[in-house]
Amino acid sequence: MQAARLYGIGDIRIETVQAPAAPGPDQVRIRVMAAGICGSDLHNFRTGQWITRTPVTPGHEFSGEVMAVGPGVTGFRPGDRVVADSRVGCGQCPSCRQGQSNLCTRLAFVGEVCDGGFAQEVVLPARQLHRISPDMPFWLAALAEPLSVAVHAVNRLAPDPGMPVVVCGGGTIGGLAALVLSERHDGTVYLVERDPKRMRLLQETCGVSPLALDAVGTAVNGQAPRFMLDTTGSVAVAGHLLDCAAPGTRLVLAGLTATKLNLDLNFIVERELEVRGVSAFADEMPQAIALLPALRERLKAFVSMIQGVGQIPDVYGELLAQQRAGLKTLIFPHSIAEEA
């Protein structure tokens, strides 16, 4: 079968590899039907930061069809449609034992510590799969993982009814969070995004109100909104949001950064600011899967589709150069066309 194999920084190759063996105990063999390229895939390609083995097949956002199940698997059977839970916890730390694998002290992901979905087939433990409806298209199901992150971010933000919200960053997670807010929240959603194409897309699909970063502090009656979500991972953006935060503000950070913020803790204390992080997602994947049908028509505008894993190296280059339209690029490993 064909697979994309990451050998190291800047080195991803398309190879013909042996298909997975028959699934072992509690494992499921999956025919991958649609897989999304995530910003973390590109980050690993550029830096190798989270890769613990090479070569490895990347890809943690994918849907597929069950081909075979191993001994002891009772929840799945051949023909079932499934999506993958990307998180790989140690299973032993206090967080894992409490069902919070996203807070595992050794949290890892499919496509980093084990082979992922940029291949025609993959084997995963049954515990990492969720069944989806037989009539849900694979392209839509492949969005369940990033949508789970967005739902978790919105759940962490938990804005009061009717209150305005600021979302910084109109990439995949910021755009999906704005979409979730448009579905679940009745207050104005302001978006800070420099790319005019992304801004227009999210105005049309989510009804966001454009906002310049330097105007956040006076956006509502001369004050910053009290609920703000940053998905950019920019220290400068996070620092600005903290500097202009009104008393009682809740700031949720959902972007990873490579630098540190020079922070005056007195500012947080005196204004009683609340800063929350977002690590992947907790138990939101069933929520995300349930949301997908209602969001389907708007999500069409978010995606671009590529046939065959052979195009992945070129698509990586296009994404790093910001030359692709939409917020999410999906790969169909078997070159089977699927209408959005």
Residue, then its C-alpha position, 0 to 999 in steps of 0.5 A: m500500500q502507499a503511505a507518507r513516511l516522515y524520516g526527519i525534519g523536512d523529509i517526508r517520502i511517499e513509499t510503498v509499504q507492507a499493509p498492516a498485519a491482521p489486528g491483534p487483541d483489542q485492535v482494529r484494522i481500518r481502511v483510511m478513507a479521508a485524512g486531514i492535514c493538521g498544523s501539528d503535522l506541519h510543525n513536526f515536519r519543520t521541527g521534529q519536535w514531537i516525533t519519537r520514532t522514525p520513520v513514522t506515518p503521520g496523520h491523526e485526523f481521519s475517518g475510515e471503514v473497519m476491515a477486520v477486528g482482533p480477538g476481544v473486540t466487541g464494539f466494532r465489526p467489518g463495514d462500520r464507519v469510524v473516526a480516530d481519537s488522536r490522543v495516546g495516554c500512558g494509562q497509568c498517571p493520575s489524569c489517565r486513571q481519572g479519564q482525562s487522557n488529554l492531561c496525561t503527563r506523557l500525552a502523545f498522538v497517533g501519527e507520532v508515537c505510532d503510524g497514523g492515517f496518511a496511508q491506505e490502511v492503519v491498525l489502532p486499538a479499539r479504544q481509540l475509535h468512535r463509530i459514526s453513522p453509515d450515511m455520514p460522508f468520510w470527508l465530514a467525519a474526518l473533521a471530528e478530531p479538529l472540531s473536538v478541539a474547538v468544542h473543548a476550547v469553547n467549553r473552556l471559554a464557557p461565555d455567559p449568555g448574550m455576552p460578546v466574545v473575541v476569537c483571535g486567529g481564523g485558522t482551523i481551530g479558530g474558525l471551527a470555534a467561531l462556527v461552534l459559537s455561531e451555533r451555540h452562543d447568542g452573543t456577538v462573536y468578534l474575530v481578529e484575523r489578518d488574512p482578508k480571505r479567511m475573514r470573508l469566509l468566516q463572516e459568511t459562514c459564522g457571522v463573525s464581526p471583524l475586529a482589529l487587534d489594537a481595538v480589542g480593548t475598546a470593542v464593547n462600550g470602551q472595554a474589552p469583551r470579558f471572554m476571549l479565545d486565542t488560537t494563534g499561539s502568538v506571544a504578542v497576541a496573548g500579551h496584548l489580550l492580557d494588557c487590555a483585559a477588563p477586570g474579571t476577564r476569562l482568557v483561553l489559550a489554545g495555541l502552542t508557542a515556541t517563546k515565553l511571555n514576560l508576565d506581570l502576575n500582579f496584573i492578573v491578581e488585581r483584575e482577577l483575570e482567569v487564564r485557561g489552557v486547552s490541551a487537545f480535547a477531553d470527552e468532546m468527541p461524541q459532542a463533535i460527531a453529533l454536531l457535524p450534520a448540522l454544520r455540514e453545509r457551512l463546513k463545505a466552505f472550510v475544506s479542500m480535497i486532494q486525491g491520493v497520498g502521493q500528493i502530500p509532500d507537495v501539499y505540505g509545501e503549499l500549506l507552509a507557503q500559505q498557498r492553499a485555500g480553505l481552512k483544512t486540506l483533506i486527503f483521500p488515500h484511495s483516490i476515491a472522489e467524494e462530493a462535499 
